[in-house]
Amino acid sequence: MSAAALPAASQPFLFVIAGEPSGDALGAALIRGLRARTGGRLRVAGIGGERMAAEGVASLVPLRDLAIGGVAEVVPRAPVILRRVRETVAAVRAMRPDAVVTIDSSGFTWRVAQRLRRAGETLPLIHYVAPMVWAWRAGRARRMARWYDHLMALLPFELPYFERVGLACSYVGHPVLDSGADRGSGDRFRRGYGIDPATLVLSVLPGSRAGEVQRLLPLFGEALRRIEAARGRFRVVVPTVATVAAAVAAGVRGWPGEPIVIGEPEHKYDAFAASRVALAASGSVALELAMARLPMLVCYRLSPLTEALLDRVVKVRQVNLVNLLLDRPLVPELLRHNCTAARIAEEALRLIDDQQLRAAHLAGYDQALQRLGAGGQSPSLRAADQVLAVLAARRRGDLAARPRSLGNGGIHNDGNPDPRDRSPGTRNRKVPLSAHDDPGP
C-alpha cells in the first residue's frame, strides 16, 4: 500500500512495542518502512530502545526492564515486568492508536495483548516475529489466535502452525536482509583502529540480555586466552548494545587482544568484514554474520533451572537459524554443558585455520540466505504493507472489531502440531537447549 492508497488526510497512529534490542531493531526498520509507504504521514508511540528512539519514539518504559530471558531469570523481575504491563495497557487505552504492533518478547507483549482484550479493547493487534512453536510449546499458537488479528512471520516454514488455528499470518521475510551486514569495510575498520592488515581479528558477540552476557563473557575470555596460547597475538572486537554496554565493557577488561567495544551498527559490520571468525551468543546475529560471510560458532548458557526445564520440552535438533534454514548442522552449536572455554577455543581454531571448512560455511550461508528470500522485496517494506493492509481492512469493515475466540483448529489435544508437518530441524532427537523466541540481536 502506498501513500496514494491512504484516505485523504489519513495519518495512521500506531503503538509499537519492542521488549528487547532485537525487537527494537525490527521496530525501527518497520517505522522507516511505514514512513516510506505513507509519505511520512505517520504517528508512532510505544516502547523501544536506541534504534526506535532514533526514529522518534520516546519509549514509555526503559528497555532494560524488559530484556530478560529464561525462567529463573524472569522470576525475580516479575513485579517490575507486571507493573510495566499495566502501565503499557493504560497508555494504549489512553492514547487510542489505530493499531498496536507487538514485536517478539512474548513474555511481555502477549500479556499486554491479553489484558487489552480482557479490558474489551477491539483495536487491531498485530504481532511481529512468530514464536518458535515448531521447536517447543506448540499450544502457544492457539493462545495467540485468541488475542491477535494478524501475525507477521520472519521464516517461510512458520505459517501453517498458525493458519491451522485460524490466525491470519503472512511471511514478510527476515529484516536482516535489509541490515547492510554484507556492506561492511574491513579496510576502513582496520584503518580506524590502527590494525595492521596482517593481524588476525576476532569478533566476539556475548548477547543483548544481562544474564547471557554475565554467563558468556568469562567463557569467551578464557577461550581467547587459549587461542592466544595457540596462535599468538590478535585483536578482538566486541559489538554490543546500550542495554548491556556497561557490563560488557567491564567484563572484557583483562581479555587478550586489546578488546575494542563498539555499539554502532555500521562499525559492527566493518568489524565483521575485518574479522576472521566470530564467537557469538545464539540468536539472530547469526544471520547478520551469514550476510557478512563471517564463519561463526554459537554458544549459549542459561541458568541450570531454565536449561533443565527446556531440555524436557524442546523438539528441534538445532537452535541456530542458519542450521534451521539448512536443516543440517553447519554452524557449531556449543550449548549447555558443551559450552566450555576449551570447546569454544577448539572450534574457533578450526574455523581460523581450515580453509575447506571455511568454504563450506560460506556456501551454506549463501544457501540459507537464499531460502530467506535474499534479493527480493525489502522485508521491512513487506511488513509495513501488511500493517497498512490490516488498517485498511478494519476501515472497510473486513476485519471484525472484536477479540478472537477459536477452537482446536487442527492442534492435537496435547498441544502439539500434526505429526505430518515436518518443518526444518524437527526430526530425530531433542536438542539440549532451546532457542528462545527472540532469535536475538
N, C-alpha and C positions, 0 to 999 in steps of 0.2 A: 504494500500500500504506500503510495506517495503522498506528498503534501497536497497535491491536486485532488486526491480522493477524499480528503477530510472535509467535513461540512464547513461552510463559511464561518469564520470567527472561532472555529474549534481550536481549543488548546488543551490537549489531554493532560490530566493531572494524575500522576502515578506515585504510589508509595512503594518504594523498593527496599527490601530488607535483605542484607547480607550479614551472615553471622561469623565470618572469618575471612582471612586475607584472600583466599582463592575466590570466594564469593564476591568480595569487594572488587577484584579484577573483572569478574564476569559482569557485575553490575555497572561498572564504569564503561565497559565496552557496549553493553546494551543501551545505556543512556546516549552514548555517541551515535549508535545506530538509529535510535529513535529520533534524535535531533536531525540526522541526515534525512530520514524519511518524512519528517514533518516540517522541514524547512525551518527548524528552530522553534516551532510553536509547541513548546512542551514545558510543563511544570513538574518538578520532581521533589519529593521529600523522602525521608526514610532513615535507614541505619546502614552505615558502611564504614570504610576506613579511608586511608590516604588516597586511594585511586578514585573513589566516588567523591571525595572532598574536592579533588581536582576538577571534577565535573560539576561542582556547585552544590553538592549535597552536604548540608550541615547535619552530621549524624546526631540523632536524638539519644543514642546510647554509645558509650565507648566500646569499640570492638574488642578490647582486651577483656571485657567482662563476659564475652560470649565465646571466644575462640578456645574452647576446651574440648578434648576428645577422650573417650574411654569411660567406662562405668565408674571405676574407683576414683577417677579424676574429677568427674562431674559432681559426685555426691557432696563433697564439701562446699561446692559453689552453688548448690541448688537454690538456696534462698535468694541469692543475688540474681540468678537466671530467672527465677519465677517472678521476682519483682520487676525485672526488665520486660518480661512478657506482659504483665499487667500494664505497665507504662506504655508499651507499644500499642496494645489493643486500645487503650484510652486515646492515644494520639491519632490512630486511624479513625476512630469513631468521631473525634472532634474535627478532623481535617476534611473528611468526606471526599477522598480521592475517587477517581473514576474506576480504578482497579488497584489491587495490591499484587506485587510480584515478589515472591519469596525465593531466595536463592540458596539451595543446598541446606546444610546445617539443620537437619530435620529436628534435632532435639530442641531447638529454639523456634524455628519458623513454623513447624507444624503445631506447636502449642498456641502460637499466635492465630493461625488459621482456625484451629478448633474453637478457641474462645470467641473469635469473631462470629462464627456460625452459631455457637450457643447463645450469643447475645442477640441473634436474629438478623445479623448483617447479611445482605444479599448481594453486595457488590462482587464483581468478578475476582476470583482468586486464581492466580497463575503461579505454578511452581517451576523453577528453572533448575535443572540437574535432577535426573531421576535417581532415587535411592537404589542401591545395588541389591534389588530383590532377587536377582538371579544368583547372588552369592550367599545371602543369608536373610532370614526373616521375610519370607515371601509374602506373608499376610499383610505387610505394610502397604502393598498395592491397593488392597481393598479398603484399608483405612483412609488412604489418600483420596480415594474416589468419593468418600462421604463429604469432604470439605472443599475440594478444588474443582474448578471448571476446566482447567487445561494444564497439561504437563509438557514442558519443552525438554526433550532428551538430548544428551550430547553424543550418545553412542548408537549406532544403527540397529543393533540387535535388541534394544531395550523395549521397543514399542509394544510387542504382543503381550508382555506381562501386565500392562496397564489397560490396554484396549479391551482385554477379555473381562475386566471387571467394570467396564463402562466408562472409564476415564478417557476423555478426549486427549490425544497425545500426538505430538509432532516431533520429528527428528530435525533439529536445526543445525547439528554439527558442533564440533568442539572449537571454542574460540581460540585455542592455541594456534589454529591456522592463521589467525589474524595478528598473532603476537609480535611478529618480527624477529622471532628467535633464530631464524635462518639468515638474518641480515647483519649479524654482529661482525665486528672487525677486530681480529686478533692483533694485527699490527698496531691499530690505534690503542688498544688496551696496553700492550707492551710499551709503546712509547710513553703513554700517560703515566705509567708507574715505573719507568726506568728499568724494564726487564729485558735482558738480552734475548735475541731471537732464538738462541740455542738452549735457553733454560727451560727445564720441564715445569709446567704449570698444572696444578690440580685444582678442580672446583669441588668444594665441599658444601652441601646444602642440608643443614640439620633440621629443617622443617619450619613451620609457622606457628605451632602451638607451644606454649610454655613447657608442658610436660614432655613432649617428644624432644624438644631442644635439650632439656635437662638430662634426659636419658642418653641421647645420642652423642652429645659433644664430647664426653670423656672417652667414649669408644672410638670416635673419629680421631681424637687427639693421640691416643695410644697407637692406632693403626698408622697414623702418619709417622710416628716415631719408628715403627717397624719398617715402613717404606724408606725412610731416610737411612736406616742402617743398611738396607739392601741396595739402594740406588744413589745415595749421596744427596747433594744439595738440590732443592727445588723450591718453588714458590707456591703458596696456597691462596686462593681467593674464596671468600665465604659470602655469597649473596644472602641477604636476609630481608625481613620486612619490619615495619615500625613496631609492631606489637611485641616482638621479641628481640629487637636490635640491641638493647642494653645487655640482656642476658647473653646474647651471642658474643658481643664484644668482650664481655668479662670472661666468658668460657674459653675463648681461643688464646687468651694470654698464656704464654709459655709453650704454645704449639711450635713445632718446627715449621719452616717455610715462610717465616715472617708474614703471618696472615694479613690479607687485605680484606676488610669487611666493607661491603658495598650494599646500597639499598635501591639505587635507581635501575629500572628495568633495562634501559639502554646500555648501562655499564655492565649489567649482568650478562647480556647477550654478547658483548665484546669479550667478556671474561670467558664465556663458553667457547668462543671462536679461538681464543688463545690457549685453551686447556687441552691436555692430552686425554684425561679421564675425569669423570665426575663420580663422587660418592654422595648419594642422595637419600634423604628420607623418602619412603614410599608415598607417592601422591602424583598429582597431575603435572608436577615439574618434569616427570619422565617424558611427557610428550614435548615439552619445551626442549629438553635435551635431545630427543629424537629429531626435532626440527633443526636443531643446531648441528646434528650429526656428530654428537659427542658421546663416545662409548661410556656406558654407565653401569654401576651396580646400585641396587637399592637395599635399604636397611629399615627395620622398624622394631621398636620395643614399646610395649605398654606396661602398665602395672601388672604384677603377677595375677591379680584377681581378674582384670579385664582379659588378659591373654587366656586364662583358664576358661572363662565363660565363652569367648569367641571360638575357642578350639572345639567346643561342643556343637556349635551351630553353623559354622562356615562350610559352604559346599564346594567352593572352587579350588582348583589346583594352584592357580597363580593369583597374585594381587596386583602386580604391575600392569599398568594399562597397555603398554606395548605388548607384553606377553598375552594379555587377554585378547587384544585385537588379532594377534597372530595365531592364537590358540595353541601355542607351544612355548616352552621355556627358553627364551633367548637371553633376556637380561637376568643376571644373577640376583636372586632374592634371598637376603640374609635376614631371617625373621626369627623372633623369639630366641630360643637357645642357640640358634645358628648365628645370631647377631653378636659376634665377638670381634675384638680387635684383630686377632690372628686371622680369622676368616676374611675380614674386610681387607686387610693388607694383602693376603694371598690372591684374592680375586682382582684387586686393583693392579697388582704387579703383572698378572696375566694380561689384563687389558692394556697395560702400558707397553708390553714387550711383544705380544703375539700378533703379528700382522694379519695372519689368516683369521684369527678370532675377531679382530677389529673390523676386517672387511665383512665378515658375516653379520656383525652388529649393524653396520651401516646399510647393508642390503635389507636386513629385516626392518630397520627403522623406516626406510623408504616404502616398504610394503605396508606397514602399519598405517602410515600417514595416508597412503592411497585409499585404504579402507575407511579412513575418516572423511574422505572427500576432498583431499588437497587439490587445489587448482579450480575448485568450483566457487559458487557464490559465498560471500563472507558469512560465516556463522552468526556474527553479531547482527548483520542486516536481516538474516533469516529470522532470528529471534525477535527483532524489532517488528518485522512484518507480522509475525504471529501474534504479538501483543496487540498491535493495532487491529488485526482481524478479530480478535476477541472483543475489543471495544466496539467495533463496528457491528458485530453480531448482537451485542447487548442493545445497541441503539435501535437496531432493526426489530428487536424482539425475538430473534432466533436463539438467544441464549437465555434459558429460564432464570428468572431472578429469584432463585430460592436455593437453599442448601440441597445438596445431592443426597439421595438415600438409595442404596443399592443392595442387592442380594449377593449371592455367592459368585455369580458371573464367571464360572469356569475354574475357580480356585478350589482345590480339594479341601475337604473338611479339616485336614491337618495344617492348612495354610500354605501348602507347597504348590508350585505350578504343575501343570500337566506334564507328566514324565516324557511325553512325546517331544516336548521342546528341549532342544539340546543347544543352548546358547554357548558361545565361546567360553572355555575354561571350566565348564561344569561337569566334565567327565572324570571318571576314576576317583582317586582318593581326595580327602579333605586337605586343605592347606592349614598349617597350624596357627595362622594368624590372619585376621580379616583385613581387607582393605576397608577403611572407614568410608562412610558415604561420601564425604568430600574426597574427590580424588586428589585434594591438597594442593598448595602452590608450588 
